[in-house]
Amino acid sequence: MKFKLLKSDEQTKARAGEITTDHGKILTPIFMPVGTGGTVKAVHQHELKEDIKAQIILGNTYHLYLRPGLTVLENAGGLHKFINWDRPILTDSGGYQVYSLADRRKIKEEGVSFSSHIDGSKHFFTPEYAMDIQRSIGADIIMAFDECTPFPCDHRYAKKVWR
């Protein structure tokens, strides 16, 4: 992946750039439709490409991991082939979704254990495993595993998270 700065403004610090990935170029800033489970709901791929002119879509690691699952995605040749999308894909880490399962998760130093919202099955994500999942999915841009701290969040807890 490469990034090239195309233009910047000294006064506002605004900038425009170009990200080059294995699946194409993305001109920034960009509108990125969210395809949580590998599809942008209620929008046909023809519309995504021709009308919306989406240069990239976002897939959700947590949801894709649980359904359709890594085996299905790997057997298909990755998310791009599974959904027949030839443009870039960004995957989030799944951290926010795991955070939203407050009554179904336990955060430890090594990672987070959680129960699936689908069938209650038990899973454990470490930062390294979240990255491995995203590589397995075949994303062009992957995100580090994050923790969405609660609100309000006291300074000691936030400092512990970001040490």
C-alpha positions as CSV (number, residue, x, y, z in Angstrom):
1,M,0.0,0.0,0.0
2,K,1.2,3.5,-0.8
3,F,0.0,7.0,0.0
4,K,0.8,10.0,-2.0
5,L,0.0,13.6,-0.9
6,L,-1.6,15.4,-3.9
7,K,-2.5,18.7,-2.4
8,S,-2.5,20.5,1.0
9,D,-3.6,23.8,2.4
10,E,-1.3,25.6,4.8
11,Q,-4.1,27.7,6.3
12,T,-6.6,24.9,7.1
13,K,-4.2,21.9,7.1
14,A,-6.7,20.2,4.7
15,R,-5.1,17.7,2.4
16,A,-6.0,15.4,-0.5
17,G,-4.2,12.2,-1.3
18,E,-4.1,9.0,-3.2
19,I,-3.9,5.6,-1.6
20,T,-2.8,2.7,-3.9
21,T,-3.7,-0.8,-2.8
22,D,-3.6,-4.2,-4.6
23,H,-7.3,-3.7,-5.6
24,G,-7.1,-0.1,-6.9
25,K,-6.6,3.6,-6.0
26,I,-8.6,5.6,-3.5
27,L,-8.7,9.4,-3.7
28,T,-9.0,11.0,-0.3
29,P,-10.9,12.4,1.4
30,I,-13.5,9.7,0.6
31,F,-17.0,8.5,1.4
32,M,-16.7,4.8,2.4
33,P,-20.0,2.8,2.4
34,V,-20.3,0.3,5.2
35,G,-20.8,-3.3,4.2
36,T,-20.8,-4.9,7.6
37,G,-21.3,-8.5,6.6
38,G,-19.7,-8.1,3.1
39,T,-22.7,-6.3,1.6
40,V,-23.9,-2.7,1.7
41,K,-27.5,-3.1,2.7
42,A,-30.2,-2.1,0.2
43,V,-27.6,-1.1,-2.5
44,H,-26.8,-3.2,-5.5
45,Q,-23.1,-3.5,-6.5
46,H,-23.9,-1.9,-9.8
47,E,-25.2,1.2,-7.9
48,L,-22.2,1.2,-5.6
49,K,-19.8,1.3,-8.6
50,E,-21.8,3.3,-11.2
51,D,-24.0,5.7,-9.2
52,I,-22.3,6.1,-5.8
53,K,-18.9,5.5,-7.4
54,A,-17.6,3.8,-4.2
55,Q,-13.8,3.4,-4.4
56,I,-13.7,1.3,-1.2
57,I,-16.1,-0.4,1.2
58,L,-15.8,-1.3,4.9
59,G,-16.2,-4.8,6.2
60,N,-16.7,-5.7,9.8
61,T,-14.2,-8.2,11.2
62,Y,-16.4,-9.3,14.1
63,H,-19.4,-10.0,12.0
64,L,-17.5,-11.6,9.1
65,Y,-15.6,-13.8,11.6
66,L,-18.8,-15.1,13.1
67,R,-20.8,-15.3,9.8
68,P,-20.0,-16.5,7.2
69,G,-16.8,-17.4,9.1
70,L,-13.1,-17.6,8.2
71,T,-13.3,-21.1,6.6
72,V,-16.0,-20.0,4.2
73,L,-14.1,-16.8,3.3
74,E,-10.8,-18.6,2.9
75,N,-12.3,-21.3,0.7
76,A,-13.8,-18.6,-1.5
77,G,-10.4,-16.9,-1.9
78,G,-11.1,-14.0,0.5
79,L,-13.8,-11.5,0.9
80,H,-13.2,-9.8,-2.5
81,K,-14.0,-13.1,-4.3
82,F,-16.8,-14.0,-1.9
83,I,-18.7,-10.9,-2.7
84,N,-17.4,-10.3,-6.2
85,W,-15.9,-6.9,-5.4
86,D,-12.8,-5.9,-7.3
87,R,-12.1,-2.6,-5.5
88,P,-10.4,-2.0,-2.1
89,I,-11.9,-3.2,1.2
90,L,-11.1,-1.8,4.6
91,T,-11.8,-4.0,7.7
92,D,-12.3,-2.6,11.1
93,S,-10.8,-4.6,14.0
94,G,-14.0,-5.8,15.6
95,G,-13.2,-3.9,18.8
96,Y,-16.2,-1.7,18.9
97,Q,-18.6,-4.7,18.4
98,V,-16.9,-6.6,21.1
99,Y,-17.2,-3.6,23.4
100,S,-20.9,-3.3,22.7
101,L,-21.3,-6.8,24.1
102,A,-20.8,-5.5,27.7
103,D,-22.8,-8.4,29.3
104,R,-21.1,-11.0,27.0
105,R,-17.4,-10.0,27.2
106,K,-14.4,-9.9,29.6
107,I,-11.4,-7.7,28.9
108,K,-8.0,-9.0,30.0
109,E,-4.5,-7.8,29.4
110,E,-4.0,-10.4,26.6
111,G,-7.3,-9.7,24.8
112,V,-11.0,-10.1,25.1
113,S,-13.2,-13.1,25.5
114,F,-16.8,-12.9,24.4
115,S,-19.9,-14.8,23.5
116,S,-21.3,-14.6,20.0
117,H,-24.5,-12.6,19.8
118,I,-25.7,-15.2,17.2
119,D,-25.3,-18.5,19.0
120,G,-23.6,-17.8,22.3
121,S,-20.4,-19.6,21.3
122,K,-17.2,-18.5,23.1
123,H,-14.4,-16.7,21.3
124,F,-11.1,-14.9,22.3
125,F,-9.6,-12.0,20.3
126,T,-6.0,-10.8,20.9
127,P,-4.7,-7.8,19.1
128,E,-2.6,-10.3,17.0
129,Y,-5.5,-12.5,16.2
130,A,-7.7,-9.6,15.1
131,M,-4.9,-8.7,12.6
132,D,-4.6,-12.3,11.5
133,I,-8.4,-12.5,10.9
134,Q,-8.3,-9.3,8.8
135,R,-5.4,-10.7,6.7
136,S,-7.3,-14.0,6.2
137,I,-10.4,-12.0,5.1
138,G,-8.0,-10.3,2.5
139,A,-8.6,-6.7,3.4
140,D,-6.5,-4.0,1.7
141,I,-6.5,-1.8,4.7
142,I,-6.7,-3.3,8.2
143,M,-7.2,-1.7,11.6
144,A,-5.5,-2.3,14.9
145,F,-7.6,-4.0,17.6
146,D,-9.1,-1.2,19.7
147,E,-11.1,-0.8,22.8
148,C,-14.0,1.6,22.9
149,T,-13.7,3.0,26.4
150,P,-16.9,3.6,28.3
151,F,-18.3,7.0,28.9
152,P,-17.6,8.6,31.2
153,C,-14.1,7.1,31.4
154,D,-12.0,8.1,34.3
155,H,-8.4,9.2,33.6
156,R,-6.8,6.2,35.3
157,Y,-8.7,3.7,33.2
158,A,-7.9,5.6,29.9
159,K,-4.2,5.9,30.9
160,K,-4.1,2.1,31.6
161,V,-5.6,1.4,28.2
162,W,-3.1,3.7,26.4
163,R,0.1,3.0,28.3
